[in-house]
Amino acid sequence: MKLISYYLRDNKTVRAGWIHNGKVYDMEETYRYLAETRGEAISPPVSLLDYLNLPQDKKKWLYVLTREKEAKIPEVCEEKGVKLAAPIPRPPSFRDFYAFEEHVKTARRKRGLDMVPEWYKFPVFYFSNASAIKGSGEPVEKPSYTEWLDYELEVACVIGKEGRNIKREQALDYIEGFMILNDWSARDVQREEVKVGLGPAKGKDFATSMGPYLLTKDELEDRRNGEHYDLEMKAFVNGKLLSQGNMKTLYFSFAQMIERASQDCTLYPGDVIGSGTVGTGCILELGAEVHRWLEKGDTIELSIERLGVLRNEII
């Protein structure tokens, strides 16, 4: 199922919705209908975060509804006519990992550095700006302080239920679904910041794109092999294919990331966990001789099988 956040016609109000057979339905109206037909009291979810915080049995109502031929819920519009926001416009937290080995090796080699042995011990992450989230179709402003603007082709999972000290073997049960993630990066700023040893800071503080929708993990079961998913990943700049990889090449799985993130720390519904960049998934890795740094007017499209296309223009 595709779970979305979408704009009303005023282009300001964001609502939660879901897509079925190419049609968009409002989440609040859907749950009003479900509560009435089931004779149960429930506070209808207005945002996708509200939906994710519902009890698990109430979430399942939505799946049952898709099989009910007599359900009478007015559609909002056709899928192709909806204006999307990021699925989780303000996530409770946003952790971005560094889990694709090829990307790490290549990025370090270009700086004349060997792999850090500690990288293989456990998945590492940093916290990014959860208040600077963009959806598909929303413009991304080029920061005034960078000349080396870059994209990053990533995939993210969204946590669907609260958990703490989650074991790797149970970790996939805590995932609601997956979406595309673009971790925009100011490479010239980042280059100076990493010398301090604290993290990306202003190099990744200005924007992260997520979307276009959150695809529930049951839709990917046929592409799952253990903890990994076989999904092609691509990046295009102004229609030109620059990056191509596969989600199955993750060195650390999302199960391992969740186990690490939840160690003596509580994860909450709506928390976003990014994978880090897939191999070849950014200009830094490809080299500026392959493609220049991003400029105003460029359109960047990230696509992952079944997860759709995440599209943004630089302004």
C-alpha positions as CSV (number, residue, x, y, z in Angstrom):
1,M,0.0,0.0,0.0
2,K,1.2,3.5,-0.7
3,L,0.9,5.9,2.2
4,I,1.2,9.6,1.5
5,S,1.0,13.1,2.8
6,Y,-0.6,15.5,0.3
7,Y,-1.5,19.1,-0.1
8,L,-5.1,20.4,-0.2
9,R,-5.9,22.9,-2.9
10,D,-4.7,25.8,-0.8
11,N,-1.2,24.3,-1.2
12,K,-0.6,24.9,2.6
13,T,-2.7,22.3,4.4
14,V,-1.1,18.8,4.5
15,R,-3.3,15.7,5.0
16,A,-2.6,12.0,5.2
17,G,-3.9,9.7,2.6
18,W,-3.4,6.4,0.9
19,I,-3.5,5.2,-2.7
20,H,-5.3,2.2,-4.0
21,N,-5.9,1.2,-7.6
22,G,-4.6,4.6,-8.8
23,K,-7.0,6.6,-6.6
24,V,-6.2,8.8,-3.6
25,Y,-8.2,8.5,-0.4
26,D,-8.1,10.8,2.7
27,M,-6.9,9.0,5.8
28,E,-9.2,10.9,8.2
29,E,-12.3,10.3,6.1
30,T,-11.4,6.7,5.7
31,Y,-11.1,6.1,9.4
32,R,-14.4,7.9,10.1
33,Y,-16.0,5.4,7.8
34,L,-14.2,2.5,9.4
35,A,-15.2,3.6,12.9
36,E,-18.8,4.0,11.9
37,T,-19.1,0.7,10.1
38,R,-17.3,-1.2,12.9
39,G,-19.1,0.6,15.7
40,E,-15.9,1.5,17.5
41,A,-14.7,4.8,18.9
42,I,-11.5,6.0,17.4
43,S,-9.8,9.4,16.8
44,P,-9.3,9.5,13.0
45,P,-5.7,10.1,12.0
46,V,-5.2,13.4,10.3
47,S,-1.5,13.1,9.6
48,L,0.5,10.0,8.6
49,L,2.3,10.3,12.0
50,D,-1.2,9.9,13.6
51,Y,-1.8,6.8,11.5
52,L,1.6,5.3,12.5
53,N,0.8,5.8,16.1
54,L,-2.5,3.8,15.9
55,P,-2.6,0.4,17.6
56,Q,-1.5,-2.3,15.2
57,D,-5.0,-3.9,15.1
58,K,-6.5,-0.5,14.0
59,K,-3.9,-0.1,11.2
60,K,-5.0,-3.5,9.8
61,W,-8.4,-2.0,9.2
62,L,-7.0,-0.3,6.2
63,Y,-5.7,-3.5,4.7
64,V,-9.1,-5.2,5.2
65,L,-10.8,-2.2,3.6
66,T,-8.9,-2.7,0.3
67,R,-10.6,-6.1,0.0
68,E,-14.1,-4.8,0.6
69,K,-15.8,-4.2,-2.7
70,E,-18.8,-2.4,-1.1
71,A,-16.8,0.2,0.8
72,K,-18.1,3.7,0.0
73,I,-15.3,6.2,0.6
74,P,-15.1,9.3,-1.7
75,E,-11.8,9.6,-3.5
76,V,-9.8,12.8,-3.3
77,C,-8.4,12.6,-6.9
78,E,-6.5,10.4,-9.3
79,E,-3.0,9.4,-8.1
80,K,-1.4,11.4,-11.0
81,G,-3.3,14.6,-9.9
82,V,-2.2,14.7,-6.3
83,K,0.4,17.2,-5.0
84,L,2.6,15.4,-2.6
85,A,4.4,16.5,0.5
86,A,7.1,14.3,2.2
87,P,5.4,11.2,3.7
88,I,6.6,12.3,7.1
89,P,7.0,16.1,6.9
90,R,8.4,16.4,10.5
91,P,9.7,13.0,11.6
92,P,10.3,12.6,15.4
93,S,13.9,11.8,14.5
94,F,16.0,11.2,11.4
95,R,19.1,9.0,11.6
96,D,21.2,8.5,8.5
97,F,23.6,5.5,8.3
98,Y,26.7,4.8,6.3
99,A,25.9,1.3,5.2
100,F,27.0,0.7,1.6
101,E,30.6,-0.5,1.5
102,E,31.2,0.5,-2.1
103,H,30.3,4.1,-1.5
104,V,32.5,4.3,1.6
105,K,35.5,2.7,-0.1
106,T,35.3,4.9,-3.2
107,A,34.7,8.2,-1.3
108,R,37.6,7.5,1.0
109,R,39.9,6.4,-1.9
110,K,39.2,9.7,-3.7
111,R,40.6,11.5,-0.6
112,G,43.6,9.2,-0.6
113,L,42.4,7.4,2.5
114,D,42.1,3.7,3.3
115,M,39.1,2.1,4.8
116,V,38.7,2.5,8.5
117,P,38.7,-1.1,10.1
118,E,36.2,0.1,12.7
119,W,33.6,0.7,9.9
120,Y,33.1,-3.1,9.7
121,K,32.4,-3.5,13.4
122,F,29.0,-2.0,13.5
123,P,26.7,0.4,11.4
124,V,27.4,4.1,12.2
125,F,25.0,7.0,11.8
126,Y,24.5,10.6,12.4
127,F,21.4,12.7,13.3
128,S,20.3,15.0,10.5
129,N,17.9,18.0,10.4
130,A,14.3,16.6,10.8
131,S,12.9,20.1,10.3
132,A,14.2,20.5,6.8
133,I,12.4,17.8,4.9
134,K,11.2,18.2,1.3
135,G,8.7,16.1,-0.7
136,S,8.8,15.1,-4.3
137,G,8.1,18.0,-6.6
138,E,9.1,20.6,-4.0
139,P,12.0,22.9,-4.9
140,V,15.3,22.7,-3.0
141,E,17.1,26.0,-2.5
142,K,20.8,25.9,-3.2
143,P,22.6,27.2,0.0
144,S,24.4,30.5,-0.4
145,Y,27.5,29.0,1.3
146,T,28.3,26.2,-1.2
147,E,29.6,25.8,-4.7
148,W,29.8,22.0,-4.5
149,L,26.1,20.9,-4.2
150,D,25.5,17.2,-4.5
151,Y,22.7,14.6,-4.4
152,E,22.8,11.3,-2.6
153,L,20.8,8.2,-3.8
154,E,19.6,6.5,-0.7
155,V,16.7,4.4,0.6
156,A,15.0,4.9,4.0
157,C,12.7,2.9,6.3
158,V,10.1,4.4,8.6
159,I,9.5,2.8,12.0
160,G,6.0,1.6,12.6
161,K,5.9,0.8,16.3
162,E,7.7,1.8,19.4
163,G,10.7,-0.3,20.4
164,R,13.8,-0.4,22.5
165,N,16.8,-2.8,22.5
166,I,15.3,-4.4,19.4
167,K,17.1,-7.6,18.4
168,R,18.2,-8.0,14.8
169,E,16.0,-11.1,14.4
170,Q,12.8,-9.1,15.2
171,A,13.9,-5.7,13.7
172,L,12.0,-6.0,10.4
173,D,8.8,-6.3,12.3
174,Y,9.3,-2.7,13.4
175,I,9.4,-1.3,9.9
176,E,6.2,0.2,8.4
177,G,7.6,0.7,5.0
178,F,10.3,2.1,2.7
179,M,10.8,5.3,0.7
180,I,13.4,7.1,-1.4
181,L,15.8,9.5,0.3
182,N,18.0,12.2,-1.1
183,D,20.5,13.5,1.4
184,W,21.5,16.8,-0.2
185,S,25.1,17.6,0.6
186,A,27.4,20.7,0.4
187,R,30.6,19.0,-0.3
188,D,33.0,21.9,0.0
189,V,31.6,22.7,3.4
190,Q,31.5,19.0,4.4
191,R,35.2,18.7,3.3
192,E,36.3,21.2,5.9
193,E,33.9,20.0,8.6
194,V,35.1,16.4,8.6
195,K,38.5,17.6,9.6
196,V,37.1,18.5,13.0
197,G,35.8,14.9,13.4
198,L,32.3,15.8,14.7
199,G,30.0,15.2,11.7
200,P,28.5,16.8,8.6
201,A,26.8,19.7,10.4
202,K,26.2,22.6,7.9
203,G,27.2,20.4,5.0
204,K,23.9,18.5,5.4
205,D,21.8,20.9,7.4
206,F,19.7,22.6,4.7
207,A,17.5,19.9,3.1
208,T,16.7,16.2,2.8
209,S,14.1,15.0,0.3
210,M,11.9,11.9,1.0
211,G,9.2,10.2,-0.9
212,P,7.3,10.2,-3.1
213,Y,5.3,7.9,-0.9
214,L,5.8,5.3,1.9
215,L,5.4,1.8,0.5
216,T,4.4,-0.7,3.1
217,K,6.9,-3.5,3.4
218,D,4.4,-6.2,2.5
219,E,4.5,-4.9,-1.0
220,L,8.2,-5.9,-1.2
221,E,8.0,-9.4,0.2
222,D,8.6,-11.1,-3.1
223,R,11.8,-9.1,-3.5
224,R,13.1,-9.9,-0.1
225,N,16.0,-12.3,0.5
226,G,16.5,-12.7,4.3
227,E,17.2,-9.2,5.5
228,H,17.9,-7.7,2.1
229,Y,15.7,-6.5,-0.8
230,D,16.6,-6.7,-4.5
231,L,15.6,-3.3,-5.8
232,E,17.3,-1.4,-8.5
233,M,18.3,2.2,-7.7
234,K,19.0,5.0,-10.2
235,A,19.8,8.7,-10.2
236,F,19.2,11.1,-13.1
237,V,20.3,14.7,-13.5
238,N,18.5,16.6,-16.2
239,G,17.4,13.3,-17.6
240,K,20.9,11.8,-17.8
241,L,21.6,8.6,-15.9
242,L,24.5,9.1,-13.5
243,S,24.1,6.6,-10.8
244,Q,22.9,2.9,-10.7
245,G,23.0,0.5,-7.8
246,N,20.9,-2.0,-5.9
247,M,19.5,-2.1,-2.4
248,K,20.7,-5.7,-1.9
249,T,24.3,-4.5,-1.8
250,L,23.9,-3.0,1.7
251,Y,26.7,-4.2,3.8
252,F,24.7,-3.6,6.9
253,S,21.0,-4.5,6.6
254,F,18.2,-2.4,8.0
255,A,17.7,-5.0,10.7
256,Q,21.3,-4.3,11.8
257,M,20.7,-0.6,11.7
258,I,17.6,-0.8,13.8
259,E,19.3,-3.0,16.3
260,R,22.2,-0.5,16.6
261,A,19.9,2.6,16.7
262,S,17.6,1.1,19.4
263,Q,20.4,0.0,21.8
264,D,19.4,1.6,25.1
265,C,17.4,4.1,23.1
266,T,13.7,4.1,22.2
267,L,12.6,4.2,18.5
268,Y,9.1,5.8,17.9
269,P,6.6,5.5,15.1
270,G,7.6,7.9,12.3
271,D,11.3,7.8,13.0
272,V,13.2,7.7,9.7
273,I,16.3,5.6,9.2
274,G,18.4,6.3,6.1
275,S,20.8,3.8,4.5
276,G,23.5,6.1,3.4
277,T,24.5,6.4,-0.3
278,V,24.5,3.4,-2.6
279,G,27.7,2.8,-4.6
280,T,28.1,5.4,-7.4
281,G,25.2,7.3,-5.9
282,C,26.6,10.8,-5.8
283,I,28.8,13.2,-7.8
284,L,31.5,13.1,-5.0
285,E,31.9,9.4,-5.8
286,L,31.7,9.7,-9.6
287,G,34.0,12.7,-9.8
288,A,33.3,16.2,-11.0
289,E,35.0,15.2,-14.3
290,V,32.0,12.9,-14.9
291,H,29.4,15.5,-14.0
292,R,29.7,19.0,-12.6
293,W,28.3,20.0,-9.2
294,L,24.6,20.8,-9.1
295,E,23.4,24.3,-10.1
296,K,20.2,26.2,-10.0
297,G,17.8,25.0,-12.6
298,D,19.0,21.3,-12.4
299,T,16.3,18.6,-12.0
300,I,17.3,15.6,-10.0
301,E,15.3,12.4,-10.1
302,L,16.0,9.4,-7.9
303,S,14.2,6.2,-8.7
304,I,14.0,2.9,-6.8
305,E,12.0,-0.1,-8.1
306,R,8.4,0.0,-6.7
307,L,9.3,3.0,-4.5
308,G,8.6,5.4,-7.4
309,V,10.5,8.6,-8.4
310,L,11.6,11.3,-6.1
311,R,12.0,14.5,-8.2
312,N,13.3,18.0,-7.1
313,E,14.5,21.1,-8.9
314,I,17.3,23.2,-7.5
315,I,16.4,26.9,-7.2
